[in-house]
């Protein structure tokens, strides 16, 4: 059976920091774009969809990494 590699506390902190930086960059881009008059443009809608997918992926991987501690 394949098991996920256990992360060290430093690795978890680095991963969380990386995600936080990425999320802040998304927020800044969305805030900049959303100040344009056409908030329903295809570009904005695509960014909002990508953000939703990214947040779901973030939640999934956070859950997976935190659950590995329960098995070790």
HELIX and SHEET records of a PDB file:
HELIX    1   1 UNK A    9  UNK A   34  1                                  26    
HELIX    2   2 UNK A   42  UNK A   71  1                                  30    
END                                                                             
